Every structure is written in structure tokens, then in C-alpha cells.
Amino acid sequence: MKISQIKELLDAKVICGEDKLDREVNSAFGSDMMSDVLAYVKDQAILITGLVNAQVIRTAVMMDMGCIVFVRSKMPTDEMIELARENSMILLSTDNIMYNACGKLYAGGLTGAGVTNE
């Protein structure tokens, strides 16, 4: 799914990375615990979180995640935005709570990232 589709599904505001909205992602992972992101994300995914600190950007960079969606109208700090720009990352913000954001993306065809029961 293209990031532009994610933006539309979530009625999200683009914070940075406007020129990269044609990127494709394979899945999504929602969490406020960066240790879970490190443990469970296996492929190119977007991160959906309400956590707003620089560690979120660093974790996403480490896991090769090109997009972060902040839920509940959370906005990253200037430091976070600069770090995201330095790493060619897309940042979005949506008014949706995490549960609704994940549900809308799943209903739109984006699968979850992480461990399955297969």
C-alpha cells in the first residue's frame, strides 16, 4: 500500500516527507512500546504510535521503517522532525486513536507486521 493511501484512510496530516508519499509499505505495527517494535517487526512496516520522543525515530530507523503515524493528534518535537528528515522518513499525524487507525488500515488491505500463529 502506498503511504498516500494511508494518509487518505487516516485523514492524516503530513509532518515531513511530503515528497515520499508514493513509497510502498508491506504492513503496519501499532505500539507505544519500542521494545515490542524491536522484537516483532519483520518486514518493511509503518509504525503507528502515540509515543512522542526521539527514541521512536531511532527505533524506526533501526528497523528500516520509512513511515511513522502518530495517533491521537500527537505531534513530534522539532528535534524528532529533524531526525526524521535526516533519515528520509515520513511522519504523519492523525486524530484517530490507535485502535481505529489500525482497524482502518486493516480494512483497507494493509496487513499486520510481526509474529503470527502460523
GROMACS elastic network, one bead per residue, 0.5 to 0.9 nm:
[ bonds ]
;  ai    aj funct       b0    kb
    1     4     6  0.83680   500
    1     5     6  0.66999   500
    1     6     6  0.74441   500
    1    23     6  0.81801   500
    1    24     6  0.52927   500
    1    25     6  0.55149   500
    1    26     6  0.66238   500
    1    27     6  0.81893   500
    1   108     6  0.89890   500
    1   109     6  0.78326   500
    1   110     6  0.66619   500
    2     5     6  0.53378   500
    2     6     6  0.66906   500
    2     7     6  0.88656   500
    2    21     6  0.67851   500
    2    22     6  0.55120   500
    2    23     6  0.54363   500
    2    25     6  0.63280   500
    3     7     6  0.61661   500
    3     8     6  0.86683   500
    3    20     6  0.79385   500
    3    22     6  0.60458   500
    3    23     6  0.58425   500
    3    24     6  0.63148   500
    3    25     6  0.71382   500
    3    46     6  0.88995   500
    3    67     6  0.78627   500
    3    90     6  0.85888   500
    4     7     6  0.50164   500
    4     8     6  0.63481   500
    4     9     6  0.87284   500
    4    20     6  0.86949   500
    4    22     6  0.61694   500
    4    23     6  0.80440   500
    5     8     6  0.50744   500
    5     9     6  0.60863   500
    5    10     6  0.85655   500
    5    21     6  0.84687   500
    5    22     6  0.88328   500
    5   108     6  0.88616   500
    6     9     6  0.50987   500
    6    10     6  0.61160   500
    6    11     6  0.81864   500
    6    12     6  0.79605   500
    6   105     6  0.69581   500
    6   108     6  0.86229   500
    6   110     6  0.89959   500
    7    10     6  0.54304   500
    7    11     6  0.56922   500
    7    13     6  0.71931   500
    7    14     6  0.76838   500
    7    21     6  0.84361   500
    7    69     6  0.89802   500
    7    92     6  0.73717   500
    7    93     6  0.88351   500
    7    94     6  0.85272   500
    8    12     6  0.66215   500
    9    12     6  0.78228   500
    9   101     6  0.84725   500
    9   104     6  0.66128   500
    9   105     6  0.68620   500
    9   108     6  0.74852   500
   10    13     6  0.88791   500
   10    93     6  0.87439   500
   10    94     6  0.62174   500
   10    95     6  0.81257   500
   10    96     6  0.71255   500
   10   100     6  0.89022   500
   10   101     6  0.63539   500
   10   104     6  0.71141   500
   10   105     6  0.77674   500
   11    93     6  0.87312   500
   11    94     6  0.64287   500
   11    95     6  0.79961   500
   11    96     6  0.86226   500
   12    69     6  0.81988   500
   12    92     6  0.59644   500
   12    93     6  0.52853   500
   12    95     6  0.74554   500
   12    96     6  0.87749   500
   13    91     6  0.85680   500
   13    92     6  0.54802   500
   13    93     6  0.51997   500
   13    94     6  0.63938   500
   14    17     6  0.71777   500
   14    18     6  0.63563   500
   14    90     6  0.76775   500
   14    91     6  0.61856   500
   14    93     6  0.66843   500
   15    18     6  0.77253   500
   15    75     6  0.83106   500
   15    76     6  0.85054   500
   15    81     6  0.76735   500
   15    90     6  0.75112   500
   15    91     6  0.52509   500
   15    92     6  0.54710   500
   15    93     6  0.70668   500
   16    19     6  0.84837   500
   16    81     6  0.69774   500
   16    84     6  0.77394   500
   16    85     6  0.69318   500
   16    88     6  0.89974   500
   16    89     6  0.75276   500
   16    90     6  0.55102   500
   16    91     6  0.53048   500
   16    92     6  0.73536   500
   17    20     6  0.53251   500
   17    21     6  0.70658   500
   17    67     6  0.87975   500
   17    84     6  0.85051   500
   17    85     6  0.71513   500
   17    88     6  0.69879   500
   17    89     6  0.61741   500
   17    91     6  0.66138   500
   17    92     6  0.87760   500
   18    21     6  0.59815   500
   18    90     6  0.73172   500
   18    91     6  0.88560   500
   19    22     6  0.78644   500
   19    90     6  0.89219   500
   20    23     6  0.58820   500
   20    88     6  0.83236   500
   20    89     6  0.82685   500
   20    90     6  0.69994   500
   21    24     6  0.83543   500
   21    90     6  0.77420   500
   23    66     6  0.84362   500
   24    44     6  0.88103   500
   25    28     6  0.79905   500
   25    43     6  0.88882   500
   25    44     6  0.58968   500
   25    45     6  0.56732   500
   25    46     6  0.68181   500
   25    65     6  0.86913   500
   25    66     6  0.81588   500
   25    67     6  0.86261   500
   25   110     6  0.85018   500
   26    43     6  0.71159   500
   26    44     6  0.57468   500
   26    45     6  0.57165   500
   26    46     6  0.81937   500
   26   110     6  0.70380   500
   26   111     6  0.72220   500
   26   112     6  0.85942   500
   26   113     6  0.81948   500
   27    43     6  0.74762   500
   27    44     6  0.67330   500
   27    46     6  0.64990   500
   27   110     6  0.55437   500
   27   112     6  0.51662   500
   27   113     6  0.52924   500
   27   114     6  0.89902   500
   28    41     6  0.88233   500
   28    44     6  0.83973   500
   28    47     6  0.60277   500
   28    48     6  0.71396   500
   28   102     6  0.77827   500
   28   105     6  0.80319   500
   28   106     6  0.85765   500
   28   110     6  0.68480   500
   28   111     6  0.63813   500
   28   113     6  0.54126   500
   28   114     6  0.88440   500
   29    37     6  0.74879   500
   29    40     6  0.87275   500
   29    41     6  0.71802   500
   29    45     6  0.66014   500
   29    46     6  0.62430   500
   29    47     6  0.51446   500
   29    48     6  0.60027   500
   29    49     6  0.85672   500
   29   102     6  0.81603   500
   29   111     6  0.88786   500
   29   112     6  0.59010   500
   29   113     6  0.53231   500
   29   114     6  0.73846   500
   30    37     6  0.84017   500
   30    46     6  0.83926   500
   30    47     6  0.58652   500
   30    49     6  0.58162   500
   30    98     6  0.70095   500
   30    99     6  0.85150   500
   30   101     6  0.88939   500
   30   102     6  0.69627   500
   30   112     6  0.85386   500
   30   113     6  0.88098   500
   31    34     6  0.71410   500
   31    36     6  0.71907   500
   31    37     6  0.70759   500
   31    47     6  0.74930   500
   31    48     6  0.63605   500
   31    49     6  0.53608   500
   31    50     6  0.78317   500
   31    51     6  0.83943   500
   31    98     6  0.83530   500
   32    35     6  0.89315   500
   32    36     6  0.83618   500
   32    37     6  0.86309   500
   32    48     6  0.81440   500
   32    49     6  0.52915   500
   32    50     6  0.60975   500
   32    51     6  0.54198   500
   32    56     6  0.87214   500
   33    36     6  0.54926   500
   33    37     6  0.68224   500
   33    49     6  0.86117   500
   33    51     6  0.81946   500
   34    38     6  0.62768   500
   34    39     6  0.85875   500
   34    55     6  0.78911   500
   34    56     6  0.68341   500
   34    59     6  0.67136   500
   34    60     6  0.88302   500
   35    38     6  0.50967   500
   35    39     6  0.61599   500
   35    40     6  0.86514   500
   35    59     6  0.88113   500
   36    40     6  0.58609   500
   36    41     6  0.79414   500
   37    40     6  0.54947   500
   37    41     6  0.55146   500
   37    47     6  0.82410   500
   37    59     6  0.76314   500
   37    60     6  0.82218   500
   37    63     6  0.80597   500
   37   114     6  0.84933   500
   38    41     6  0.63058   500
   38    42     6  0.89192   500
   38    59     6  0.72359   500
   38    60     6  0.87982   500
   38    62     6  0.84421   500
   38    63     6  0.70255   500
   39    42     6  0.85234   500
   39   114     6  0.82971   500
   40   113     6  0.73304   500
   40   115     6  0.60401   500
   41    44     6  0.80550   500
   41    45     6  0.73449   500
   41    63     6  0.73512   500
   41   113     6  0.56327   500
   41   115     6  0.79221   500
   42    45     6  0.80796   500
   42    63     6  0.82337   500
   42   113     6  0.66033   500
   42   114     6  0.58654   500
   42   115     6  0.82449   500
   43    63     6  0.83148   500
   43    64     6  0.81958   500
   43    65     6  0.83521   500
   43   113     6  0.69876   500
   43   114     6  0.81566   500
   44    63     6  0.79788   500
   44    64     6  0.64416   500
   44    65     6  0.56899   500
   44    66     6  0.76173   500
   44   113     6  0.84389   500
   45    63     6  0.87474   500
   45    64     6  0.80763   500
   45    65     6  0.55301   500
   45    66     6  0.74600   500
   45    67     6  0.77101   500
   45   112     6  0.83255   500
   45   113     6  0.65551   500
   46    60     6  0.84690   500
   46    65     6  0.57902   500
   46    66     6  0.65846   500
   46    67     6  0.50038   500
   46    68     6  0.56967   500
   46    69     6  0.73239   500
   46   113     6  0.87749   500
   47    56     6  0.89722   500
   47    60     6  0.73029   500
   47    65     6  0.70882   500
   47    66     6  0.85663   500
   47    67     6  0.64430   500
   47    69     6  0.60931   500
   47    70     6  0.83570   500
   48    67     6  0.87355   500
   48    68     6  0.59423   500
   48    70     6  0.60228   500
   48    71     6  0.69309   500
   48    98     6  0.69903   500
   48   101     6  0.79245   500
   48   102     6  0.77005   500
   49    52     6  0.80364   500
   49    56     6  0.85448   500
   49    68     6  0.74553   500
   49    69     6  0.63338   500
   49    70     6  0.51680   500
   49    71     6  0.59560   500
   49    72     6  0.89704   500
   49    98     6  0.69195   500
   50    69     6  0.83344   500
   50    70     6  0.53562   500
   50    71     6  0.51349   500
   50    72     6  0.66467   500
   50    73     6  0.84865   500
   50    74     6  0.64172   500
   50    97     6  0.84169   500
   50    98     6  0.74448   500
   51    56     6  0.71403   500
   51    70     6  0.74924   500
   51    71     6  0.86342   500
   51    74     6  0.80309   500
   51    76     6  0.89428   500
   52    55     6  0.83222   500
   52    56     6  0.69338   500
   52    70     6  0.78293   500
   52    74     6  0.71352   500
   52    75     6  0.71365   500
   52    76     6  0.56495   500
   52    77     6  0.75797   500
   52    80     6  0.83913   500
   53    56     6  0.58287   500
   53    57     6  0.76008   500
   53    76     6  0.70948   500
   53    77     6  0.74599   500
   53    79     6  0.88973   500
   53    80     6  0.69494   500
   54    57     6  0.53773   500
   54    58     6  0.64421   500
   54    59     6  0.87300   500
   54    76     6  0.84332   500
   54    77     6  0.82050   500
   54    79     6  0.72548   500
   54    80     6  0.53066   500
   54    81     6  0.89830   500
   54    83     6  0.78569   500
   55    59     6  0.59558   500
   55    60     6  0.84700   500
   55    80     6  0.87757   500
   56    59     6  0.52104   500
   56    60     6  0.61934   500
   56    61     6  0.86366   500
   56    68     6  0.85462   500
   56    80     6  0.85284   500
   57    60     6  0.51430   500
   57    61     6  0.61493   500
   57    62     6  0.86127   500
   57    68     6  0.80237   500
   57    80     6  0.67107   500
   57    81     6  0.87670   500
   57    83     6  0.70775   500
   57    84     6  0.64167   500
   57    87     6  0.89813   500
   57    89     6  0.86071   500
   58    61     6  0.51205   500
   58    62     6  0.61736   500
   58    63     6  0.86803   500
   58    83     6  0.82434   500
   58    84     6  0.86763   500
   59    62     6  0.50753   500
   59    63     6  0.62311   500
   59    64     6  0.86071   500
   59    65     6  0.84846   500
   60    63     6  0.51238   500
   60    64     6  0.60719   500
   60    66     6  0.72321   500
   60    67     6  0.79038   500
   60    68     6  0.76583   500
   60    89     6  0.88731   500
   61    64     6  0.50598   500
   61    65     6  0.59484   500
   61    66     6  0.73819   500
   61    84     6  0.84951   500
   61    87     6  0.71464   500
   61    89     6  0.81344   500
   62    65     6  0.77108   500
   63    66     6  0.89493   500
   65    68     6  0.76564   500
   65    89     6  0.79443   500
   66    87     6  0.85776   500
   66    88     6  0.73992   500
   66    90     6  0.61354   500
   66    91     6  0.86812   500
   67    89     6  0.56864   500
   67    91     6  0.57898   500
   67    92     6  0.76190   500
   68    89     6  0.78300   500
   68    90     6  0.64055   500
   68    91     6  0.50692   500
   68    92     6  0.62419   500
   68    93     6  0.83968   500
   69    90     6  0.84813   500
   69    91     6  0.60509   500
   69    93     6  0.54968   500
   69    94     6  0.71149   500
   70    73     6  0.68152   500
   70    74     6  0.55960   500
   70    75     6  0.68961   500
   70    76     6  0.80358   500
   70    91     6  0.76518   500
   70    92     6  0.61253   500
   70    94     6  0.62602   500
   70    95     6  0.86118   500
   70    98     6  0.85707   500
   71    74     6  0.58456   500
   71    75     6  0.87228   500
   71    92     6  0.86892   500
   71    93     6  0.60120   500
   71    94     6  0.51399   500
   71    95     6  0.60043   500
   71    96     6  0.56607   500
   71    97     6  0.54926   500
   71    98     6  0.57768   500
   71   101     6  0.74876   500
   72    93     6  0.79134   500
   72    94     6  0.63190   500
   72    96     6  0.54596   500
   72    97     6  0.50738   500
   72    98     6  0.73782   500
   73    93     6  0.58435   500
   73    94     6  0.52763   500
   73    96     6  0.73428   500
   73    97     6  0.84864   500
   74    93     6  0.64569   500
   74    94     6  0.76733   500
   74    95     6  0.80217   500
   75    92     6  0.86569   500
   75    93     6  0.66020   500
   76    79     6  0.79389   500
   76    80     6  0.57824   500
   76    81     6  0.64373   500
   76    91     6  0.85102   500
   76    93     6  0.88035   500
   77    80     6  0.51425   500
   77    81     6  0.63297   500
   77    82     6  0.86893   500
   78    81     6  0.50570   500
   78    82     6  0.61637   500
   78    83     6  0.85937   500
   79    82     6  0.52036   500
   79    83     6  0.62057   500
   79    84     6  0.86230   500
   80    83     6  0.50578   500
   80    84     6  0.60885   500
   80    85     6  0.85866   500
   81    84     6  0.50449   500
   81    85     6  0.61716   500
   81    86     6  0.86399   500
   81    89     6  0.89922   500
   81    91     6  0.77359   500
   82    85     6  0.50885   500
   82    86     6  0.62032   500
   82    87     6  0.87218   500
   83    86     6  0.51133   500
   83    87     6  0.64315   500
   83    88     6  0.88160   500
   83    89     6  0.85397   500
   84    87     6  0.51502   500
   84    88     6  0.61802   500
   84    90     6  0.70379   500
   84    91     6  0.74429   500
   85    88     6  0.50159   500
   85    89     6  0.58452   500
   85    90     6  0.77705   500
   86    89     6  0.77328   500
   93    96     6  0.88207   500
   94    97     6  0.80699   500
   94   101     6  0.81228   500
   95   101     6  0.89111   500
   96    99     6  0.79538   500
   96   100     6  0.59504   500
   96   101     6  0.56124   500
   97   100     6  0.55005   500
   97   101     6  0.61466   500
   97   102     6  0.86727   500
   98   101     6  0.50641   500
   98   102     6  0.60612   500
   98   103     6  0.84430   500
   99   102     6  0.53575   500
   99   103     6  0.61444   500
   99   104     6  0.86934   500
  100   104     6  0.60405   500
  100   105     6  0.85618   500
  101   104     6  0.52609   500
  101   105     6  0.63030   500
  101   106     6  0.86146   500
  102   105     6  0.52461   500
  102   106     6  0.60818   500
  102   107     6  0.85402   500
  102   112     6  0.86314   500
  103   106     6  0.50737   500
  103   107     6  0.60005   500
  103   108     6  0.84010   500
  104   107     6  0.51076   500
  104   108     6  0.60441   500
  104   109     6  0.87785   500
  104   110     6  0.89203   500
  105   109     6  0.64386   500
  105   110     6  0.54659   500
  105   111     6  0.78749   500
  106   109     6  0.52087   500
  106   111     6  0.58348   500
  106   112     6  0.74858   500
  107   110     6  0.73318   500
  112   115     6  0.89810   500
  113   116     6  0.86010   500
  115   118     6  0.86582   500
